């Protein structure tokens, strides 16, 4: 009589199921309507040419599209944000994530340059516990980070550790001021959740007007150059630069003469 071995799985069912999940996520992602604008949250990215390719919807290099695993990471980030919203509200903060805080309400955001620059904020805090020394209204931005990245953010602060996020906060504070008076006068609350340990870091980020102006000027420069079919300089003269090696358009970029 043959005995069945229920412990041996011969490689397991996981790869087959995960392949189907990732394939479905990738199909869903490809079906998303492409952005018709330059996302303000991206303006702090180091290379302006990479932002040009992104704005122009240039096809990414082979194998550089978002794969299923990365799409799962993005999805998990949204869940962490949802949890942070709930926790802050439970703690006594009046946090608005949509206009009127309606379940399916319009997200707070802004647009400039005829809609070619747009941004959508995670939330706006209008009041909080008396025991917390904060000014209101203030911008709220939330990120989920792995343990190494989170610890570096705690140690060095968002401006040094995460310059892309710092640029995002600054330009959001600037462009939201006409809609929410006083939001640039009060430091933003930056919340970072450690995805590995569930530790939470909160940091008050004062408005950096020069940085906001720099990012706004950069956005205009990128849009004008792209629409004039002009290429802005690469970040480096060497294709081996670490930013280039991580870029989704590296092959395309370095195949060009300039």
C-alpha positions, -999 to 999 in steps of 0.1 A, spaced: 0 0 0 14 34 -10 16 59 18 8 95 9 33 121 21 13 152 30 44 170 42 64 169 9 50 195 -15 75 191 -44 81 228 -47 48 239 -33 17 255 -48 29 290 -39 48 298 -71 18 289 -93 -7 309 -72 17 339 -69 23 338 -107 -15 341 -113 -18 369 -87 11 389 -102 -1 384 -137 -35 397 -127 -20 427 -110 2 435 -140 -28 433 -164 -47 456 -141 -18 481 -140 -15 481 -178 -52 489 -180 -49 520 -158 -54 553 -177 -19 570 -180 -14 603 -163 -17 633 -185 3 655 -161 36 657 -143 30 644 -108 41 670 -82 51 641 -59 78 631 -83 95 665 -87 122 657 -62 135 628 -84 172 635 -90 173 633 -128 152 658 -149 156 637 -180 140 607 -163 111 630 -153 108 640 -190 105 604 -201 79 599 -174 59 629 -184 61 620 -221 50 584 -214 81 570 -231 81 532 -230 102 518 -203 132 496 -210 125 458 -214 119 443 -180 116 477 -162 78 478 -160 63 474 -125 62 437 -118 37 420 -96 58 421 -64 63 458 -67 26 463 -73 19 443 -42 43 466 -23 24 496 -35 -9 481 -25 4 473 10 15 509 13 -21 521 7 -33 497 35 -7 511 59 -19 546 51 -55 536 57 -45 522 91 -25 554 100 -56 575 92 -77 554 115 -51 555 143 -46 592 142 -83 598 143 -86 575 172 -59 595 189 -79 627 186 -67 643 154 -93 657 131 -79 644 98 -96 651 65 -86 629 36 -114 639 12 -135 670 9 -161 669 36 -145 636 47 -171 618 26 -164 581 20 -162 585 -18 -155 622 -17 -130 641 -39 -94 639 -27 -77 671 -18 -53 683 -45 -42 710 -69 -33 716 -105 -12 743 -122 1 751 -157 -32 743 -173 -35 710 -155 0 698 -166 12 698 -130 -10 681 -104 -7 667 -69 -30 649 -45 -24 651 -8 -28 623 18 -47 645 42 -52 678 60 -53 679 98 -75 707 112 -73 701 149 -57 677 174 -52 669 211 -43 697 234 -13 678 246 3 679 212 20 712 202 11 716 166 -4 744 143 -35 739 123 -44 734 95 -14 714 84 -6 690 56 -3 653 64 18 629 44 23 592 51 48 567 38 55 531 47 92 521 47 113 490 52 133 488 84 166 502 70 149 531 52 127 539 82 156 539 107 176 562 84 146 586 82 143 586 120 180 592 124 186 619 98 151 634 92 130 635 61 149 664 44 182 645 44 170 609 43 142 613 18 147 644 -4 120 633 -28 94 633 0 107 666 14 103 682 -20 68 667 -22 58 682 11 72 717 3 54 720 -31 22 706 -17 23 732 11 28 759 -14 2 749 -39 -25 741 -13 -22 775 4 -49 791 -19 -74 764 -10 -65 759 27 -53 792 41 -25 789 66 -14 754 56 20 767 46 24 786 78 22 754 99 47 726 97 34 695 79 31 662 98 51 635 81 42 600 92 65 570 84 54 535 93 80 507 96 66 479 75 87 453 93 80 463 130 49 486 128 69 513 146 56 548 137 77 579 132 62 614 131 81 645 121 70 681 118 83 695 86 84 734 83 76 749 50 107 753 29 98 781 5 130 781 -15 127 743 -21 90 747 -32 101 775 -56 129 753 -69 106 724 -75 80 746 -92 106 761 -115 119 726 -122 84 714 -132 80 743 -157 114 736 -171 106 699 -176 73 706 -192 86 733 -216 116 712 -227 95 681 -232 68 699 -253 96 716 -273 111 681 -280 143 691 -262 162 668 -239 174 681 -206 209 669 -194 214 635 -178 222 634 -142 256 619 -149 282 615 -177 286 578 -169 259 552 -175 273 533 -145 261 560 -121 238 544 -95 209 566 -104 212 555 -140 215 518 -131 181 521 -113 164 541 -140 136 526 -160 147 545 -192 185 540 -189 188 520 -222 167 545 -240 186 575 -225 221 562 -232 212 551 -267 207 588 -276 236 609 -287 232 635 -260 
